[in-house]
Amino acid sequence: MRCGAALMIVTLGLGACAPVNDAADRVARDRAKTVINSVVAQRFPGVNAAPVTDCIIDAASASEILNIASASVTGVTQSTVEEVLAIARRPESVNCIAENSITLLAG
């Protein structure tokens, strides 16, 4: 009986972490988007940065998002720019950017 109660408490405790983790993920992604938007705007003037940024965010790993998000506090360095551009060159980013560009041109 005690083991069952303990298991239930642990399960409920872990379930409570999900909303906190989701909130932290949203904050990190929002901060990273701000940084990526600035990098895209500087490197590609005249390009609508928002869809490009979304593609880069979707292709980035959680650790890359956290690393880029930290630049919103510490400042964007050349290393940050290189990381953003490296993610932008990945096939999933390139395909996403191309698909969004076609949609923007057709819309």
C-alpha positions as CSV (number, residue, x, y, z in Angstrom):
1,M,0.0,0.0,0.0
2,R,2.8,2.4,0.9
3,C,4.6,1.7,-2.4
4,G,1.4,2.5,-4.3
5,A,1.0,5.8,-2.5
6,A,4.6,6.7,-3.0
7,L,4.4,5.9,-6.7
8,M,1.2,8.0,-7.1
9,I,2.9,11.0,-5.3
10,V,6.0,10.7,-7.5
11,T,3.8,10.4,-10.6
12,L,1.8,13.5,-9.6
13,G,4.9,15.4,-8.8
14,L,6.4,14.7,-12.2
15,G,3.1,15.7,-13.9
16,A,3.3,19.0,-12.2
17,C,6.7,19.7,-13.8
18,A,5.2,19.6,-17.3
19,P,3.5,23.1,-17.1
20,V,6.7,24.6,-15.6
21,N,8.8,23.0,-18.4
22,D,6.4,24.2,-21.0
23,A,6.6,27.7,-19.7
24,A,10.4,27.6,-19.6
25,D,10.5,26.3,-23.1
26,R,8.2,29.1,-24.3
27,V,10.4,31.7,-22.7
28,A,13.6,30.3,-24.1
29,R,12.0,30.0,-27.6
30,D,10.7,33.6,-27.4
31,R,14.2,34.9,-26.3
32,A,15.9,32.9,-29.0
33,K,13.4,34.2,-31.6
34,T,14.4,37.8,-30.7
35,V,18.1,37.0,-31.2
36,I,17.5,35.1,-34.4
37,N,15.3,37.8,-35.8
38,S,18.1,40.3,-35.2
39,V,20.7,38.1,-36.9
40,V,18.5,37.5,-39.9
41,A,17.6,41.2,-40.2
42,Q,21.3,42.1,-40.1
43,R,22.5,39.4,-42.4
44,F,19.6,39.5,-44.9
45,P,18.2,43.1,-45.1
46,G,14.8,43.3,-46.7
47,V,13.9,39.7,-45.9
48,N,10.9,39.0,-43.8
49,A,12.7,37.6,-40.8
50,A,9.7,36.1,-38.9
51,P,9.2,33.0,-41.1
52,V,12.9,32.4,-41.5
53,T,13.3,32.6,-37.7
54,D,10.5,30.1,-37.2
55,C,12.2,27.7,-39.5
56,I,15.5,28.1,-37.7
57,I,13.8,27.6,-34.3
58,D,12.1,24.5,-35.5
59,A,15.4,23.0,-36.7
60,A,17.3,23.9,-33.5
61,S,17.9,21.5,-30.6
62,A,16.8,22.4,-27.1
63,S,20.4,23.1,-26.1
64,E,20.9,25.4,-29.2
65,I,17.7,27.3,-28.3
66,L,19.0,27.8,-24.8
67,N,22.4,28.9,-26.0
68,I,20.9,31.4,-28.5
69,A,18.4,32.6,-25.9
70,S,21.2,33.4,-23.5
71,A,22.5,35.9,-26.1
72,S,19.4,38.0,-25.4
73,V,20.9,38.7,-22.0
74,T,24.7,38.5,-22.6
75,G,24.7,40.0,-26.1
76,V,25.0,38.6,-29.6
77,T,28.5,37.5,-30.4
78,Q,30.1,36.2,-33.6
79,S,29.7,32.7,-32.1
80,T,25.9,33.3,-31.8
81,V,25.7,34.5,-35.4
82,E,27.7,31.5,-36.6
83,E,25.4,29.1,-34.7
84,V,22.3,30.7,-36.1
85,L,23.7,30.5,-39.6
86,A,24.8,26.9,-39.2
87,I,21.2,25.9,-38.1
88,A,19.8,27.9,-41.1
89,R,22.0,25.8,-43.5
90,R,20.5,22.5,-42.3
91,P,18.3,20.7,-44.8
92,E,15.2,21.0,-42.7
93,S,15.7,24.8,-42.3
94,V,16.5,25.3,-46.0
95,N,13.4,23.3,-47.0
96,C,11.2,25.2,-44.5
97,I,12.5,28.6,-45.6
98,A,12.0,27.6,-49.3
99,E,8.4,26.5,-48.6
100,N,7.6,29.6,-46.7
101,S,9.1,31.8,-49.4
102,I,6.9,30.2,-52.0
103,T,3.8,30.7,-49.8
104,L,4.7,34.3,-49.2
105,L,5.2,34.9,-53.0
106,A,1.9,33.1,-53.9
107,G,-0.1,34.7,-51.0
